[in-house]
Amino acid sequence: MDLSKLTIASARKALDAKEFTARELTEAYLDEINKKNGELQAYLEVWSESAREEAKKADERIARGESAPLTGIPLAIKDNMLVVDRRITAASKILENYIASYDASVIKKLKEQNAVLLGRTNMDEFALGSSTENSAFGPTKNPHDISRVPGGTSGGSTAAVAANLALGALGSDTGGSLRQPAAFCGTVGFKPTYGAVSRYGLIAAASSLDQIGTVGKTVEDAQIIFDAIRGHDENDSTSLPDSAFTKTASVKKVVGVPRAFLKEGVEADMLENFEQTLKSLKAAGYSIVDVDLPALEYSLAVYYIINPAEVSTNLARFDGIRYGLSVPADTIGETYERSRGIGFGPETRRRMLVGTFVLSSGYADAYYRKARDVRELIRADFAKAFESVDAIAMPTSPTAPWKIGGKADPLSVYAADIFTVPINLAGVPAISIPSGSVERDGKKLPVGFQIIAPHRGEAGLFAIAKDVEKSAV
């Protein structure tokens, strides 16, 4: 079997036709992981023995003629989704020895289909970052150029799929954490509508922004995984009812582009690639129109107030007393200080400090509550734009993947999120599709084209994304 050409859809047909077994498929991926993961560090832990056992059970199910879409399909899981009796760390020292006591809802659904779970993938600590350089266990490398970042925070998941170390993957998207690394690694990265997929069992970073999503080689693959994990969950108070979603959508083929928002900060060849993909869509019968999203220019500032505020609240439980790493000291205050100082990395501490500040007495009105108000303006801008267009197109990233260690200034890293964070603030679905490449230092690096749809508009989003996939550069 040629793993570089295999997709979930084609593997499903081959497994059901007995062209190869789930055990053979799993062994092929485990062999590839053994060859490449030492260099790439896409996985933090590989579950070889349990994966073989899961593959055996999948083969038994297939033999009975009862296979589901993901039966026997080898998948990678981001290291912030709980898998019972497995070490799950969110790539943080403070959770280095944590063993999950239950399955996240998405993991439970994968197990119900007898998917094969290959292991847990590297990420930015607590899903805070844009490069997977903030992992406490070392950075993941981009399979297209190992001197460069794979993006983040789901860099391990996207690198695993890009390097043929998994057939698909789960990741989480807080401000572009799936779409941006998918763009950097040349895979499809999909973020659903907020509430479409249960967050029960996802280690929280910023609760109003986090959303579990999917990684695949194709739009169809990303959709197959999404269909397996979506659905209402009574364990998640933010979970949307199944009746809120339609399975089909009437697409008028009108795509809006917020050109005023694309004027600054985009590398020239990245913008040229974006415009070329728009031309290809136009040739495929789409109308490309300008849309006005005036509040979008404030989205980065709003995001980096709301995100740290929620992070500081969610991570307050890791104090060295109740939960996680505990470093003994003479006083409780010293225990807090030592445990957090050792347990949390620099970026996590930075966001906790900023978040505590913007929520503190005297500053909550000046920063946090104003940010929440502007967030509503961003949501309203998207809602108004979607009255006249089916979808909105933007580049996934303003830049190509940078060198590992190449962005020492945190603000320059934050700026790379400019085209992805508005989507999480608005809670709408979006997908990044590979759209050609740009050249850096003699190497071709992938570029992503981002499509954004209305709230609960997944059906139309996938339809348009498949047309982008066909017409991409």
C-alpha positions as CSV (number, residue, x, y, z in Angstrom):
1,M,0.0,0.0,0.0
2,D,1.2,3.5,-0.8
3,L,0.5,5.6,2.3
4,S,1.3,8.8,0.5
5,K,-1.8,8.3,-1.8
6,L,-4.1,6.7,0.7
7,T,-7.0,8.6,2.1
8,I,-9.7,7.6,4.6
9,A,-12.2,7.2,1.9
10,S,-10.0,4.9,-0.3
11,A,-8.8,3.0,2.8
12,R,-12.4,2.3,3.8
13,K,-13.1,0.8,0.3
14,A,-9.9,-1.3,0.4
15,L,-10.5,-2.6,4.0
16,D,-14.1,-3.6,3.1
17,A,-12.9,-5.3,-0.1
18,K,-10.3,-7.2,1.9
19,E,-7.4,-5.8,-0.2
20,F,-5.6,-5.4,3.1
21,T,-6.5,-5.8,6.8
22,A,-6.7,-3.2,9.5
23,R,-3.8,-4.9,11.2
24,E,-1.7,-4.6,8.1
25,L,-2.7,-1.0,7.7
26,T,-1.9,-0.2,11.3
27,E,1.5,-1.9,11.1
28,A,2.3,0.2,8.0
29,Y,1.7,3.4,10.0
30,L,3.6,2.1,13.0
31,D,6.6,1.3,10.8
32,E,6.4,4.8,9.3
33,I,6.2,6.4,12.8
34,N,9.2,4.3,13.9
35,K,11.2,5.7,10.9
36,K,10.2,9.4,11.1
37,N,8.9,10.4,14.5
38,G,12.3,10.6,16.1
39,E,13.2,13.5,13.8
40,L,9.7,15.1,13.5
41,Q,8.5,14.6,17.0
42,A,4.9,14.6,15.9
43,Y,3.9,12.1,18.6
44,L,4.7,12.4,22.3
45,E,3.6,8.8,22.8
46,V,2.8,5.9,20.4
47,W,0.3,3.3,21.6
48,S,1.6,0.4,19.5
49,E,0.2,-2.5,21.5
50,S,-3.3,-1.2,22.0
51,A,-3.4,0.0,18.4
52,R,-2.7,-3.6,17.2
53,E,-5.4,-4.9,19.5
54,E,-7.9,-2.3,18.2
55,A,-6.9,-3.2,14.6
56,K,-7.6,-6.9,15.4
57,K,-11.1,-6.0,16.7
58,A,-11.7,-3.8,13.7
59,D,-10.9,-6.7,11.4
60,E,-13.4,-8.9,13.3
61,R,-16.0,-6.3,12.8
62,I,-15.2,-5.9,9.1
63,A,-15.4,-9.7,8.7
64,R,-19.0,-9.6,10.1
65,G,-19.9,-7.0,7.5
66,E,-20.6,-4.4,10.2
67,S,-17.9,-1.8,9.5
68,A,-18.5,1.9,10.2
69,P,-16.8,4.8,8.3
70,L,-13.8,4.8,10.7
71,T,-13.5,1.1,11.5
72,G,-9.8,0.1,11.2
73,I,-8.7,3.6,10.3
74,P,-5.5,4.7,12.1
75,L,-5.9,8.1,13.7
76,A,-3.7,10.5,15.8
77,I,-5.1,12.3,18.9
78,K,-4.0,15.6,20.1
79,D,-2.5,15.5,23.6
80,N,-5.4,17.5,25.2
81,M,-8.2,14.9,24.8
82,L,-8.7,12.4,27.5
83,V,-8.2,8.7,26.7
84,V,-9.0,6.5,29.7
85,D,-6.0,5.0,31.4
86,R,-3.6,6.9,29.2
87,R,-1.1,9.6,30.1
88,I,-2.5,12.9,28.8
89,T,-0.4,16.0,29.5
90,A,-1.5,18.9,27.3
91,A,2.3,19.1,26.5
92,S,2.9,20.5,30.0
93,K,5.2,19.5,32.8
94,I,2.5,20.3,35.3
95,L,0.4,17.4,33.9
96,E,3.4,15.1,33.0
97,N,2.2,12.3,35.2
98,Y,-1.6,12.7,34.8
99,I,-3.5,9.5,33.8
100,A,-7.0,10.1,32.4
101,S,-9.9,8.5,34.3
102,Y,-12.4,8.6,31.5
103,D,-12.7,9.0,27.7
104,A,-13.5,12.3,26.1
105,S,-16.8,12.2,24.2
106,V,-15.0,12.3,20.9
107,I,-12.8,9.4,21.9
108,K,-15.8,7.4,23.0
109,K,-17.3,8.0,19.5
110,L,-14.2,6.9,17.7
111,K,-14.0,3.8,19.9
112,E,-17.6,3.0,19.1
113,Q,-16.6,2.9,15.4
114,N,-13.5,0.7,16.2
115,A,-11.1,3.3,14.9
116,V,-7.4,2.6,15.6
117,L,-5.8,5.2,18.0
118,L,-2.1,5.4,17.2
119,G,-1.0,7.8,19.9
120,R,-1.0,11.3,21.3
121,T,0.5,14.2,19.3
122,N,2.6,17.1,20.3
123,M,1.1,20.6,20.8
124,D,1.8,24.0,22.3
125,E,1.4,23.7,26.0
126,F,-2.3,23.9,27.0
127,A,-3.0,24.9,23.3
128,L,-1.3,28.3,23.8
129,G,0.8,29.3,20.8
130,S,1.1,29.2,17.0
131,S,4.1,27.0,16.3
132,T,4.2,23.9,18.6
133,E,7.5,25.4,19.9
134,N,5.8,25.9,23.3
135,S,5.6,22.2,24.1
136,A,7.4,21.3,27.3
137,F,8.7,18.2,25.5
138,G,10.3,20.0,22.5
139,P,9.0,21.3,19.2
140,T,7.5,19.4,16.3
141,K,9.2,20.0,13.0
142,N,7.5,20.7,9.6
143,P,7.7,17.6,7.4
144,H,8.3,19.9,4.3
145,D,11.3,21.5,5.9
146,I,12.5,20.3,9.3
147,S,14.2,23.6,10.1
148,R,10.7,25.2,10.2
149,V,7.7,25.1,12.5
150,P,4.6,23.1,11.6
151,G,2.3,25.8,13.0
152,G,0.2,25.3,16.1
153,T,-1.2,24.5,18.5
154,S,-2.2,21.3,16.7
155,G,1.2,21.0,14.9
156,G,1.7,17.4,16.0
157,S,-1.6,16.3,14.5
158,T,-1.1,18.1,11.2
159,A,2.5,17.0,10.9
160,A,1.5,13.4,11.5
161,V,-1.0,13.4,8.7
162,A,1.3,15.3,6.3
163,A,4.2,12.9,7.0
164,N,2.0,9.8,6.6
165,L,2.2,8.9,10.3
166,A,-1.6,8.8,10.5
167,L,-4.4,8.7,8.1
168,G,-6.3,11.4,9.9
169,A,-6.3,13.2,13.2
170,L,-8.2,15.1,15.9
171,G,-7.0,18.5,17.0
172,S,-8.5,21.5,18.8
173,D,-8.9,25.0,17.4
174,T,-8.9,28.0,19.8
175,G,-7.7,30.8,17.5
176,G,-6.7,28.9,14.4
177,S,-4.9,26.0,16.1
178,L,-6.1,23.5,13.5
179,R,-6.3,25.7,10.3
180,Q,-3.0,27.4,10.6
181,P,-0.8,24.3,11.1
182,A,-2.9,22.5,8.4
183,A,-1.9,25.4,6.1
184,F,1.8,25.1,7.1
185,C,1.8,21.3,6.6
186,G,-0.3,21.0,3.5
187,T,-3.3,19.2,5.0
188,V,-7.0,20.0,5.4
189,G,-7.8,21.5,8.8
190,F,-11.5,22.0,9.8
191,K,-13.0,23.9,12.7
192,P,-16.7,23.3,13.3
193,T,-19.3,25.7,14.6
194,Y,-18.8,26.2,18.3
195,G,-21.0,23.6,20.0
196,A,-21.1,21.2,17.0
197,V,-18.6,18.8,18.6
198,S,-18.6,18.1,22.4
199,R,-15.8,19.5,24.4
200,Y,-16.4,17.1,27.3
201,G,-13.0,15.6,28.0
202,L,-11.0,18.3,26.3
203,I,-8.5,19.9,28.6
204,A,-9.8,23.5,28.7
205,A,-7.7,26.5,27.7
206,A,-10.2,29.2,26.7
207,S,-13.6,27.7,27.0
208,S,-15.6,30.1,24.8
209,L,-13.1,29.7,22.0
210,D,-11.9,26.0,22.1
211,Q,-13.5,23.7,19.6
212,I,-12.4,20.1,18.6
213,G,-11.9,19.7,14.9
214,T,-10.4,17.4,12.3
215,V,-7.3,16.9,10.1
216,G,-7.3,15.0,6.8
217,K,-5.5,14.8,3.5
218,T,-8.7,15.8,1.7
219,V,-11.9,17.7,2.5
220,E,-13.8,14.4,2.3
221,D,-11.6,12.9,4.9
222,A,-12.0,15.8,7.3
223,Q,-15.7,15.6,6.8
224,I,-15.8,11.8,7.5
225,I,-14.1,12.3,10.9
226,F,-16.4,15.2,11.7
227,D,-19.5,13.2,11.0
228,A,-18.2,10.5,13.4
229,I,-17.6,12.9,16.3
230,R,-20.3,15.5,15.9
231,G,-23.6,15.6,17.8
232,H,-25.3,16.8,20.9
233,D,-23.8,15.7,24.3
234,E,-25.6,16.2,27.5
235,N,-22.2,16.3,29.3
236,D,-21.4,19.6,27.5
237,S,-23.6,22.6,28.4
238,T,-22.5,24.4,25.2
239,S,-23.3,21.5,22.9
240,L,-25.9,22.4,20.2
241,P,-28.9,20.2,19.5
242,D,-28.7,18.0,16.4
243,S,-31.8,19.6,15.0
244,A,-29.9,22.9,14.6
245,F,-27.9,21.5,11.7
246,T,-29.0,20.6,8.2
247,K,-27.4,17.8,6.2
248,T,-27.8,19.6,2.8
249,A,-27.3,23.2,1.7
250,S,-28.2,25.3,-1.3
251,V,-25.0,27.0,-2.4
252,K,-25.5,30.0,-4.6
253,K,-21.8,30.1,-5.3
254,V,-21.2,33.6,-4.0
255,V,-17.9,34.1,-2.0
256,G,-17.1,37.3,-0.2
257,V,-13.6,38.7,0.3
258,P,-12.9,41.4,3.0
259,R,-10.2,43.1,0.9
260,A,-9.8,46.0,3.3
261,F,-8.7,43.5,5.9
262,L,-6.0,42.0,3.6
263,K,-4.1,45.2,2.9
264,E,-1.2,44.9,5.4
265,G,1.0,42.2,6.8
266,V,0.5,39.6,4.1
267,E,3.7,38.3,2.4
268,A,3.5,39.2,-1.3
269,D,3.6,35.7,-2.7
270,M,1.1,34.5,-0.1
271,L,-1.4,37.1,-1.3
272,E,-0.7,36.3,-4.9
273,N,-1.5,32.6,-4.2
274,F,-4.7,33.7,-2.5
275,E,-5.8,35.8,-5.5
276,Q,-4.9,33.0,-7.9
277,T,-7.1,30.6,-6.0
278,L,-9.9,33.1,-6.2
279,K,-9.5,33.3,-9.9
280,S,-9.7,29.5,-10.1
281,L,-12.9,29.6,-8.1
282,K,-14.3,32.3,-10.4
283,A,-13.5,30.1,-13.4
284,A,-15.4,27.3,-11.6
285,G,-18.6,29.4,-11.7
286,Y,-18.3,31.3,-8.4
287,S,-19.0,35.0,-8.0
288,I,-16.3,36.8,-6.0
289,V,-17.6,40.0,-4.2
290,D,-16.1,42.4,-1.7
291,V,-17.6,42.4,1.8
292,D,-17.2,44.8,4.6
293,L,-16.3,43.5,8.1
294,P,-15.3,46.7,9.9
295,A,-14.8,45.2,13.4
296,L,-12.3,42.6,12.1
297,E,-9.4,45.0,12.6
298,Y,-9.9,44.8,16.3
299,S,-10.2,41.0,16.4
300,L,-6.5,40.3,17.3
301,A,-6.6,42.7,20.3
302,V,-10.0,41.3,21.4
303,Y,-8.7,37.7,21.2
304,Y,-5.6,38.4,23.2
305,I,-7.7,39.9,26.0
306,I,-10.4,37.2,26.1
307,N,-8.1,34.2,25.6
308,P,-5.7,35.1,28.5
309,A,-8.6,35.9,30.7
310,E,-10.2,32.5,30.2
311,V,-6.8,30.8,30.4
312,S,-6.0,32.4,33.7
313,T,-9.4,31.2,35.1
314,N,-9.1,27.6,33.7
315,L,-5.5,27.0,34.8
316,A,-6.0,28.4,38.3
317,R,-6.7,24.9,39.5
318,F,-3.1,23.9,38.8
319,D,-1.8,25.4,42.0
320,G,0.5,22.6,43.3
321,I,-2.1,21.7,46.0
322,R,-5.2,20.3,44.4
323,Y,-4.2,19.1,41.0
324,G,-1.1,18.2,38.9
325,L,2.5,18.8,39.8
326,S,3.3,19.7,43.4
327,V,6.7,20.9,44.5
328,P,7.1,20.8,48.3
329,A,8.0,24.0,50.1
330,D,7.7,25.5,53.6
331,T,4.6,27.6,52.9
332,I,1.6,27.3,50.6
333,G,2.7,30.5,48.8
334,E,6.1,29.0,48.0
335,T,4.4,25.7,46.9
336,Y,2.3,27.7,44.5
337,E,5.3,29.6,43.2
338,R,7.6,26.6,42.8
339,S,5.0,24.3,41.3
340,R,3.8,26.8,38.7
341,G,7.3,28.0,38.0
342,I,8.5,24.5,37.1
343,G,5.2,23.2,35.8
344,F,4.2,26.0,33.4
345,G,6.3,27.2,30.4
346,P,6.9,30.9,29.6
347,E,4.0,31.4,27.2
348,T,1.5,29.8,29.6
349,R,2.7,32.0,32.5
350,R,2.6,35.0,30.2
351,R,-1.0,34.5,29.3
352,M,-2.0,33.7,32.9
353,L,-0.5,37.0,34.1
354,V,-2.1,39.0,31.3
355,G,-5.4,37.3,32.0
356,T,-5.3,37.9,35.7
357,F,-4.5,41.6,35.0
358,V,-7.4,42.2,32.6
359,L,-9.9,40.5,35.0
360,S,-8.6,42.3,38.1
361,S,-10.5,45.0,40.0
362,G,-10.3,48.3,38.2
363,Y,-9.2,46.8,34.9
364,A,-12.0,44.4,34.0
365,D,-14.2,47.3,32.8
366,A,-11.4,48.9,30.8
367,Y,-10.3,45.7,29.1
368,Y,-12.2,42.5,29.5
369,R,-15.8,43.8,29.3
370,K,-14.9,46.1,26.3
371,A,-13.4,43.2,24.5
372,R,-16.6,41.2,25.0
373,D,-18.6,44.1,23.6
374,V,-16.4,44.3,20.5
375,R,-16.6,40.5,20.1
376,E,-20.4,41.0,19.6
377,L,-19.6,43.5,16.9
378,I,-17.4,41.0,15.1
379,R,-20.2,38.4,15.4
380,A,-22.7,40.9,14.0
381,D,-20.4,41.8,11.1
382,F,-20.1,38.1,10.0
383,A,-23.9,37.6,10.4
384,K,-24.6,40.7,8.2
385,A,-22.0,39.6,5.5
386,F,-23.6,36.1,5.3
387,E,-26.9,37.7,4.4
388,S,-25.5,38.3,0.9
389,V,-22.8,35.6,0.5
390,D,-22.5,31.8,1.0
391,A,-19.0,32.0,2.4
392,I,-16.1,34.3,3.1
393,A,-12.6,33.6,1.9
394,M,-9.3,34.8,3.5
395,P,-5.8,33.5,3.5
396,T,-5.3,31.0,6.4
397,S,-2.0,32.7,7.3
398,P,-0.3,35.9,6.3
399,T,3.1,34.2,6.3
400,A,4.8,31.0,5.3
401,P,6.1,28.7,8.1
402,W,9.0,30.4,9.9
403,K,12.2,28.9,11.1
404,I,12.2,27.2,14.5
405,G,13.3,29.9,17.0
406,G,12.9,32.5,14.3
407,K,10.2,34.6,16.1
408,A,11.6,35.4,19.5
409,D,9.1,38.3,20.0
410,P,5.7,36.9,21.2
411,L,3.8,39.8,19.5
412,S,5.1,38.8,16.1
413,V,3.8,35.3,16.7
414,Y,0.4,36.6,17.8
415,A,0.2,38.7,14.6
416,A,0.4,35.4,12.6
417,D,-3.1,34.6,13.9
418,I,-4.7,37.7,12.3
419,F,-6.9,35.7,9.8
420,T,-7.9,32.8,12.0
421,V,-8.9,34.3,15.4
422,P,-12.0,36.2,14.1
423,I,-13.6,32.9,13.3
424,N,-13.3,31.6,16.9
425,L,-14.6,34.9,18.3
426,A,-17.6,34.6,16.1
427,G,-18.1,30.9,16.7
428,V,-18.6,30.1,13.0
429,P,-17.1,27.1,11.1
430,A,-14.1,27.4,8.8
431,I,-11.7,25.2,6.9
432,S,-8.2,25.5,5.5
433,I,-7.5,23.8,2.1
434,P,-4.1,23.4,0.5
435,S,-3.7,25.8,-2.4
436,G,-0.3,25.4,-3.8
437,S,3.1,26.5,-2.4
438,V,5.6,29.3,-2.0
439,E,9.3,29.0,-2.0
440,R,11.7,29.8,0.9
441,D,15.4,29.0,0.9
442,G,15.0,26.8,-2.1
443,K,12.2,24.7,-0.6
444,K,8.5,24.6,-1.5
445,L,6.2,25.3,1.5
446,P,2.5,24.7,1.5
447,V,-0.1,27.5,1.5
448,G,-3.6,27.3,2.9
449,F,-6.8,28.9,1.5
450,Q,-9.5,29.5,4.2
451,I,-13.2,29.3,3.7
452,I,-15.6,30.6,6.4
453,A,-19.3,29.7,6.6
454,P,-22.3,30.9,8.6
455,H,-23.2,29.5,12.0
456,R,-24.2,25.8,11.6
457,G,-23.3,26.1,7.9
458,E,-21.1,23.0,7.7
459,A,-22.9,21.4,4.8
460,G,-22.4,24.4,2.6
461,L,-18.9,24.8,3.8
462,F,-17.8,21.3,2.8
463,A,-19.5,21.7,-0.6
464,I,-17.6,24.9,-1.4
465,A,-14.3,23.5,0.1
466,K,-14.5,20.6,-2.3
467,D,-14.8,23.0,-5.2
468,V,-11.8,24.9,-3.9
469,E,-9.9,21.6,-3.6
470,K,-10.6,20.9,-7.2
471,S,-9.7,24.3,-8.5
472,A,-6.7,25.1,-6.2
473,V,-3.4,26.1,-7.6
